[in-house]
Amino acid sequence: MHQPHQPISCYVCPLCAASLQLNQSAKSYVCENNHHFDLAKEGYLNLLPVQFKHSAEPGDNKQMMQARREFLEAGYYEPMARAVTMLIDENRPERLLDLGCGEGYYSRKVETCCANPIVLHGVDIAKLAIAAAAKKQPNARLTVASANRLPYAAQYFDFVLRVFAPSDDNELRRVLKPSGLLLTVTPGPRHLWQLKQFIYAQVKEHALESVVPQGFDRIDTQRISYKITPNAQQRIALLQMTPFAWRADQSVQQAIKDAAGLEIDTDFILTLAIKTTD
């Protein structure tokens, strides 16, 4: 059973920014200007109008989704995910937005590992990913939308989770309550160092501290670092998850596959920041 969508809506129309209200009988949301958005049979809401798309199917394609799923479900990022859920649980949010949620790997961890009940929302530009997430996490409220045009009412969330996800600083501030929290996961200095050595002549370290968006103050930083030894297929899946995958031609991919017992550094920076007063 999907969590019932509430009559009092958190959503705003992506076309005119008016409040969207649920029409129970039609299973759709409608605004005062009569813009309609149907709930999908899987329970998610698509608030990415065609005129806002930059391609026919924005976001991760099926191949990229499959790679991400194979790697994450193998548990290699589990220690980082546990640290994320601990930080969230300590701060006891009521409403959390998983920004760029994909198939919902992290929000499912939050749902199963946090002791305090949280109303979970997830947003991603990839419809395929949101549809898959909705099947796996029926209690979450999942939306297809752009991070640059978040279709939520102002100050609706008290917590936003952003794992390797691009976003718009102004939109983050807009949807968070006063003193709302933003938890960002970014690559640490040595993240995937050994993979990069196959691709770049000179490998550069990431910054030790992530940049905190304008309008936020840093309140906590954690560094989570450990080594993993994925098999040949999992290494390629991991590569497909990275922004430097497009640089890896077939010979580079073969070399990554053939490297016996390759040990890879994972290195994550978790940054917790609070929204400052306007």
ROSEDO-499344 format. One line per 3 residues: number of its first residue (from 1); their letters; for each residue x, y, z of N, C-alpha, C. Coordinates in steps of 0.2 Angstrom, whole numbers, plus 5000, padded with zeros to 4 digits. Example, Ala and Ser with C-alpha at 12.3 -4.5 7.8 and 13.67 -1.06 7.14 Angstrom:
# ROSEDO-499344
1	as	5066:4972:5039:5062:4978:5039:5066:4984:5039; 5064:4989:5035:5068:4995:5036:5064:5000:5039
***
This chain:
# ROSEDO-499344
1	mhq	5004:4994:5000:5000:5000:5000:5004:5006:5000; 5003:5011:4996:5006:5017:4995:5004:5022:5001; 5008:5026:5004:5006:5030:5009:5001:5035:5006
4	phq	4995:5036:5008:4990:5041:5005:4993:5048:5005; 4992:5051:4999:4994:5058:4998:4989:5062:5002; 4991:5067:5006:4987:5071:5010:4983:5077:5007
7	pis	4977:5078:5009:4973:5084:5006:4977:5090:5006; 4980:5092:5012:4984:5098:5012:4991:5096:5009; 4992:5100:5004:4998:5098:5000:5004:5102:5001
10	cyv	5010:5098:5000:5017:5101:5001:5019:5104:4994; 5015:5102:4989:5018:5103:4982:5015:5110:4979; 5020:5113:4975:5018:5118:4971:5018:5117:4964
13	cpl	5014:5120:4960:5014:5119:4953:5020:5121:4949; 5023:5117:4945:5029:5118:4942:5028:5124:4936; 5022:5125:4934:5021:5129:4929:5019:5136:4931
16	caa	5016:5137:4937:5013:5143:4939:5015:5145:4947; 5018:5140:4950:5020:5140:4957:5014:5141:4962; 5008:5140:4960:5002:5140:4964:5002:5133:4968
19	slq	4998:5133:4974:4998:5127:4977:4994:5121:4974; 4997:5115:4974:4994:5109:4971:4990:5106:4976; 4983:5104:4975:4979:5101:4979:4977:5094:4976
22	lnq	4976:5089:4980:4975:5082:4978:4967:5082:4976; 4966:5079:4970:4959:5077:4969:4959:5070:4969; 4956:5067:4975:4956:5060:4977:4953:5056:4972
25	sak	4947:5058:4969:4944:5054:4964:4947:5053:4958; 4951:5058:4956:4954:5058:4949:4962:5056:4950; 4964:5055:4956:4971:5053:4958:4976:5057:4954
28	syv	4975:5064:4955:4979:5069:4952:4979:5075:4957; 4984:5079:4955:4985:5085:4959:4983:5091:4954; 4980:5096:4956:4978:5102:4952:4979:5108:4956
31	cen	4980:5113:4952:4981:5120:4955:4975:5124:4953; 4975:5130:4956:4970:5135:4954:4969:5137:4947; 4975:5136:4943:4975:5138:4936:4973:5132:4932
34	nhh	4971:5127:4935:4969:5120:4932:4974:5117:4928; 4980:5117:4931:4986:5113:4928:4985:5106:4932; 4985:5101:4929:4984:5094:4932:4990:5090:4931
37	fdl	4992:5086:4936:4997:5081:4937:4995:5075:4940; 4995:5069:4936:4992:5063:4938:4997:5059:4942; 4995:5056:4947:4999:5051:4951:5000:5045:4947
40	ake	5006:5042:4947:5007:5036:4943:5005:5030:4947; 5004:5025:4943:5001:5019:4947:5006:5016:4952; 5012:5018:4951:5017:5016:4957:5017:5020:4963
43	gyl	5013:5026:4962:5012:5031:4968:5016:5037:4968; 5021:5038:4963:5025:5044:4962:5021:5049:4958; 5024:5055:4959:5021:5061:4955:5026:5064:4951
46	nll	5024:5065:4944:5029:5068:4940:5027:5076:4939; 5032:5080:4941:5031:5087:4941:5037:5090:4937; 5039:5086:4932:5044:5089:4927:5040:5090:4920
49	pvq	5037:5096:4919:5034:5097:4913:5039:5096:4907; 5036:5094:4901:5041:5093:4895:5045:5099:4893; 5042:5105:4894:5046:5111:4892:5052:5112:4897
52	fkh	5052:5109:4902:5058:5110:4907:5063:5104:4906; 5062:5099:4901:5067:5094:4900:5072:5096:4895; 5078:5094:4896:5083:5096:4891:5085:5090:4887
55	sae	5081:5084:4888:5082:5078:4884:5075:5074:4885; 5075:5069:4880:5068:5065:4881:5068:5062:4888; 5073:5059:4890:5073:5056:4897:5079:5058:4901
58	pgd	5078:5064:4904:5084:5067:4908:5086:5062:4914; 5092:5063:4916:5095:5059:4922:5098:5053:4920; 5099:5048:4924:5102:5042:4923:5098:5038:4918
61	nkq	5102:5035:4913:5098:5030:4909:5098:5023:4912; 5095:5018:4909:5095:5011:4912:5101:5008:4914; 5106:5009:4909:5113:5006:4910:5116:5009:4917
64	mmq	5116:5016:4917:5118:5019:4923:5115:5017:4930; 5108:5016:4929:5104:5014:4935:5106:5007:4937; 5107:5003:4932:5109:4996:4934:5116:4996:4937
67	arr	5120:5000:4935:5127:5000:4937:5127:5002:4945; 5123:5008:4946:5123:5010:4953:5119:5005:4957; 5114:5002:4955:5110:4997:4959:5115:4991:4961
70	efl	5119:4989:4956:5123:4983:4957:5128:4985:4963; 5131:4991:4962:5137:4992:4966:5134:4994:4973; 5129:4998:4974:5126:5000:4980:5123:4994:4984
73	eag	5120:4990:4981:5116:4984:4984:5122:4979:4986; 5128:4979:4984:5133:4975:4986:5136:4977:4993; 5134:4983:4995:5136:4986:5002:5142:4989:5003
76	yye	5145:4991:4997:5152:4995:4998:5151:5002:5001; 5146:5005:5000:5145:5012:5003:5141:5011:5010; 5140:5005:5012:5136:5004:5018:5139:5008:5024
79	pma	5146:5008:5026:5148:5012:5031:5147:5020:5031; 5147:5022:5025:5145:5030:5024:5138:5030:5025; 5134:5026:5022:5126:5026:5023:5124:5026:5031
82	rav	5128:5022:5035:5127:5021:5042:5128:5028:5045; 5134:5031:5043:5136:5037:5046:5130:5043:5045; 5128:5043:5039:5122:5047:5036:5116:5046:5041
85	tml	5114:5040:5042:5108:5039:5045:5109:5041:5053; 5115:5040:5056:5116:5042:5062:5115:5049:5063; 5118:5053:5059:5118:5060:5059:5110:5063:5059
88	ide	5107:5059:5054:5100:5061:5053:5096:5059:5060; 5097:5053:5062:5093:5051:5068:5094:5056:5074; 5101:5058:5075:5103:5062:5081:5099:5069:5080
91	nrp	5097:5071:5074:5094:5078:5074:5086:5077:5073; 5083:5071:5073:5076:5070:5074:5072:5074:5069; 5073:5074:5063:5069:5078:5058:5062:5075:5058
94	erl	5057:5079:5056:5050:5077:5055:5049:5076:5047; 5052:5080:5043:5051:5080:5036:5058:5080:5032; 5060:5075:5029:5066:5075:5025:5066:5074:5018
97	ldl	5070:5078:5014:5070:5078:5007:5076:5074:5005; 5076:5069:5001:5082:5066:4998:5083:5068:4991; 5088:5073:4991:5089:5077:4984:5093:5072:4979
100	gcg	5090:5071:4973:5094:5067:4969:5094:5060:4971; 5088:5058:4973:5087:5051:4977:5089:5045:4973; 5088:5046:4966:5089:5040:4962:5084:5034:4964
103	egy	5086:5028:4965:5082:5023:4966:5080:5022:4974; 5083:5027:4978:5081:5028:4985:5085:5024:4990; 5092:5022:4988:5096:5018:4992:5097:5021:4999
106	ysr	5098:5028:4999:5099:5031:5006:5093:5032:5009; 5088:5034:5006:5081:5035:5010:5079:5029:5013; 5080:5023:5009:5078:5017:5012:5082:5015:5018
109	kve	5088:5017:5018:5093:5016:5024:5090:5020:5030; 5088:5026:5028:5085:5031:5034:5079:5028:5036; 5074:5025:5032:5068:5022:5034:5069:5016:5039
112	tcc	5074:5012:5037:5075:5006:5041:5080:5007:5047; 5084:5012:5047:5089:5013:5053:5088:5018:5058; 5083:5023:5056:5082:5029:5061:5077:5027:5065
115	anp	5078:5028:5072:5073:5026:5077:5067:5031:5077; 5068:5037:5075:5062:5042:5075:5059:5042:5069; 5052:5042:5069:5048:5042:5063:5049:5048:5059
118	ivl	5050:5048:5052:5052:5053:5048:5047:5053:5041; 5044:5058:5039:5041:5058:5033:5046:5059:5028; 5047:5054:5023:5052:5054:5018:5049:5056:5012
121	hgv	5053:5061:5009:5052:5063:5002:5058:5062:4998; 5057:5060:4991:5063:5060:4987:5062:5063:4980; 5067:5066:4978:5066:5069:4971:5072:5068:4967
124	dia	5070:5067:4960:5076:5065:4955:5073:5067:4949; 5077:5069:4944:5075:5071:4937:5074:5065:4933; 5076:5059:4935:5076:5053:4931:5069:5049:4933
127	kla	5065:5049:4928:5058:5046:4929:5059:5038:4931; 5064:5035:4927:5065:5028:4928:5067:5026:4935; 5071:5031:4938:5074:5029:4945:5068:5030:4950
130	iaa	5064:5036:4949:5059:5037:4954:5054:5031:4953; 5052:5029:4948:5047:5023:4947:5050:5017:4951; 5056:5016:4950:5060:5010:4953:5060:5011:4961
133	aak	5061:5017:4963:5061:5019:4970:5054:5018:4973; 5049:5020:4970:5042:5020:4972:5040:5013:4973; 5043:5008:4969:5041:5001:4970:5044:4998:4977
136	kqp	5050:5001:4978:5054:4998:4984:5052:5001:4990; 5050:5007:4990:5048:5011:4996:5042:5015:4996; 5036:5011:4996:5030:5013:4996:5028:5019:5001
139	nar	5031:5019:5006:5029:5024:5011:5032:5031:5010; 5037:5031:5005:5040:5038:5004:5036:5041:4999; 5036:5048:4999:5033:5052:4994:5038:5054:4988
142	ltv	5037:5052:4982:5043:5052:4977:5040:5056:4971; 5045:5061:4969:5043:5066:4964:5048:5066:4959; 5046:5066:4952:5051:5068:4947:5051:5075:4946
145	asa	5057:5078:4947:5057:5085:4946:5065:5087:4946; 5066:5094:4944:5073:5096:4944:5075:5099:4950; 5081:5098:4952:5084:5101:4959:5084:5109:4958
148	nrl	5084:5111:4952:5084:5118:4951:5077:5122:4951; 5072:5117:4951:5065:5120:4952:5061:5115:4956; 5063:5115:4963:5060:5110:4967:5052:5112:4968
151	pya	5048:5107:4967:5041:5109:4967:5037:5108:4974; 5041:5111:4979:5038:5111:4986:5037:5118:4989; 5032:5118:4993:5031:5124:4997:5037:5127:5001
154	aqy	5037:5133:5001:5043:5136:5005:5043:5134:5012; 5049:5133:5015:5050:5131:5022:5046:5125:5024; 5045:5120:5019:5042:5114:5021:5046:5109:5025
157	fdf	5052:5108:5023:5057:5103:5026:5061:5106:5031; 5062:5101:5036:5067:5103:5041:5074:5100:5040; 5074:5095:5035:5081:5092:5034:5081:5090:5026
160	vlr	5087:5092:5023:5088:5090:5016:5095:5086:5016; 5094:5080:5013:5100:5075:5012:5102:5076:5005; 5109:5077:5004:5111:5078:4997:5118:5074:4996
163	vfa	5117:5068:4993:5123:5064:4992:5125:5064:4985; 5131:5067:4984:5134:5068:4977:5129:5071:4972; 5124:5075:4974:5119:5078:4970:5120:5085:4969
166	psd	5119:5087:4962:5119:5094:4961:5113:5098:4964; 5113:5104:4965:5107:5107:4968:5108:5115:4967; 5103:5118:4968:5103:5126:4968:5102:5129:4975
169	dne	5107:5133:4977:5108:5135:4983:5101:5139:4986; 5099:5143:4981:5093:5147:4983:5087:5142:4984; 5086:5137:4980:5081:5132:4981:5081:5128:4988
172	lrr	5087:5127:4990:5089:5123:4996:5086:5128:5002; 5088:5134:5001:5086:5139:5007:5078:5140:5007; 5075:5140:5001:5068:5141:5000:5064:5136:5004
175	vlk	5066:5129:5002:5062:5124:5005:5063:5122:5012; 5069:5124:5015:5070:5123:5022:5067:5128:5026; 5065:5125:5032:5062:5129:5037:5068:5134:5040
178	psg	5067:5139:5044:5072:5142:5048:5076:5137:5052; 5082:5138:5052:5086:5133:5056:5086:5126:5053; 5083:5125:5047:5083:5118:5044:5090:5116:5043
181	lll	5091:5110:5042:5098:5107:5042:5099:5104:5035; 5105:5104:5032:5107:5102:5026:5113:5097:5027; 5112:5091:5025:5118:5086:5026:5120:5084:5019
184	tvt	5126:5086:5017:5129:5085:5011:5135:5080:5011; 5135:5075:5006:5140:5070:5006:5144:5072:4999; 5151:5073:5000:5155:5075:4994:5161:5070:4994
187	pgp	5165:5069:4989:5171:5065:4989:5176:5068:4993; 5180:5064:4997:5185:5066:5001:5192:5066:4996; 5197:5069:4999:5203:5069:4995:5206:5063:4991
190	rhl	5205:5057:4994:5207:5051:4991:5202:5047:4988; 5196:5049:4987:5190:5045:4985:5192:5042:4978; 5191:5036:4977:5192:5032:4971:5199:5033:4968
193	wql	5204:5034:4972:5211:5036:4969:5213:5031:4964; 5213:5025:4966:5216:5020:4962:5212:5019:4955; 5206:5020:4955:5202:5021:4948:5204:5026:4944
196	kqf	5205:5032:4947:5207:5038:4944:5214:5037:4940; 5219:5033:4944:5225:5032:4941:5225:5028:4934; 5220:5025:4933:5219:5022:4926:5218:5027:4921
199	iya	5215:5033:4923:5212:5037:4918:5216:5044:4917; 5219:5046:4923:5223:5053:4923:5230:5052:4924; 5234:5055:4920:5241:5055:4920:5243:5058:4927
202	qvk	5240:5063:4930:5241:5065:4936:5235:5066:4940; 5234:5062:4946:5228:5062:4950:5228:5068:4955; 5223:5072:4955:5223:5077:4960:5218:5075:4966
205	eha	5220:5078:4972:5216:5076:4977:5210:5081:4977; 5204:5079:4980:5198:5083:4981:5200:5088:4987; 5196:5093:4988:5197:5097:4994:5195:5093:5000
208	les	5198:5095:5006:5196:5091:5012:5190:5093:5015; 5188:5100:5014:5182:5102:5016:5177:5104:5010; 5171:5102:5010:5166:5104:5005:5164:5112:5006
211	vvp	5162:5115:5000:5160:5121:5001:5153:5121:5003; 5151:5125:5008:5145:5126:5011:5141:5131:5007; 5135:5130:5005:5131:5134:5001:5130:5141:5005
214	qgf	5129:5146:5001:5128:5153:5003:5121:5152:5007; 5121:5156:5013:5115:5156:5017:5115:5150:5022; 5121:5146:5023:5121:5141:5028:5128:5141:5032
217	dri	5128:5139:5038:5134:5139:5042:5135:5131:5044; 5142:5130:5043:5144:5123:5044:5144:5122:5052; 5141:5116:5054:5140:5114:5061:5144:5108:5063
220	dtq	5145:5104:5058:5149:5097:5059:5152:5095:5052; 5157:5092:5053:5161:5088:5047:5163:5082:5049; 5162:5076:5046:5165:5070:5047:5168:5067:5041
223	ris	5174:5064:5042:5177:5061:5036:5177:5053:5037; 5174:5050:5032:5173:5042:5032:5178:5039:5027; 5183:5036:5029:5187:5033:5024:5189:5025:5025
226	yki	5189:5021:5020:5190:5014:5020:5192:5012:5013; 5194:5006:5013:5196:5002:5007:5191:4997:5005; 5190:4996:4999:5185:4991:4996:5189:4987:4991
229	tpn	5187:4981:4990:5190:4977:4984:5184:4974:4980; 5181:4978:4976:5176:4975:4972:5178:4971:4966; 5174:4966:4964:5177:4962:4958:5177:4966:4952
232	aqq	5179:4963:4946:5180:4966:4940:5173:4970:4938; 5168:4966:4938:5161:4969:4936:5159:4975:4940; 5160:4974:4947:5158:4979:4951:5162:4986:4951
235	ria	5169:4985:4949:5173:4990:4947:5170:4995:4942; 5168:4991:4936:5165:4995:4930:5159:4998:4932; 5155:4995:4937:5148:4998:4939:5150:5004:4943
238	llq	5155:5004:4947:5157:5010:4951:5160:5015:4946; 5164:5013:4941:5166:5018:4937:5160:5022:4933; 5155:5018:4932:5149:5021:4928:5145:5026:4933
241	mtp	5146:5026:4939:5143:5030:4944:5147:5037:4944; 5153:5037:4941:5157:5043:4943:5157:5048:4937; 5158:5054:4938:5158:5059:4933:5164:5059:4928
244	faw	5169:5055:4930:5175:5054:4925:5174:5047:4921; 5168:5044:4921:5167:5038:4917:5168:5039:4910; 5166:5045:4907:5166:5046:4900:5173:5047:4897
247	rad	5178:5047:4902:5185:5048:4900:5188:5041:4899; 5185:5035:4902:5187:5029:4902:5185:5025:4895; 5190:5024:4890:5188:5021:4884:5189:5013:4886
250	qsv	5188:5009:4880:5187:5002:4881:5194:4999:4884; 5199:5002:4882:5206:4999:4884:5207:5001:4892; 5205:5007:4894:5205:5008:4901:5200:5004:4905
253	qqa	5194:5003:4902:5190:4999:4906:5192:4991:4907; 5195:4989:4901:5198:4982:4901:5204:4982:4907; 5208:4987:4907:5214:4987:4912:5211:4987:4919
256	ikd	5205:4991:4920:5202:4991:4927:5200:4984:4928; 5196:4981:4924:5194:4974:4925:5199:4969:4926; 5205:4970:4923:5210:4965:4923:5215:4966:4929
259	aag	5214:4971:4933:5219:4972:4938:5217:4967:4944; 5222:4963:4945:5220:4958:4950:5220:4960:4958; 5215:4959:4961:5214:4961:4968:5215:4968:4969
262	lei	5212:4972:4965:5213:4980:4965:5209:4982:4972; 5213:4986:4976:5210:4989:4982:5209:4996:4980; 5203:4999:4982:5201:5005:4980:5200:5009:4986
265	dtd	5202:5015:4987:5201:5020:4993:5194:5023:4992; 5189:5023:4997:5183:5027:4997:5185:5032:5002; 5183:5038:5001:5184:5044:5005:5178:5049:5005
268	fil	5174:5049:5010:5168:5054:5010:5169:5059:5015; 5167:5065:5013:5166:5071:5018:5158:5072:5019; 5156:5071:5025:5149:5073:5027:5149:5079:5031
271	tla	5146:5084:5028:5145:5091:5030:5138:5092:5032; 5137:5094:5039:5131:5096:5041:5131:5103:5042; 5126:5107:5039:5125:5114:5039:5118:5116:5041
274	ikt	5118:5122:5044:5111:5125:5046:5110:5131:5042; 5103:5131:5041:5101:5137:5037:5101:5143:5042; 5104:5149:5039:5105:5155:5044:5099:5159:5043
277	td	5097:5163:5048:5091:5167:5047:5092:5172:5042; 5086:5174:5039:5086:5179:5033:5088:5186:5035
***
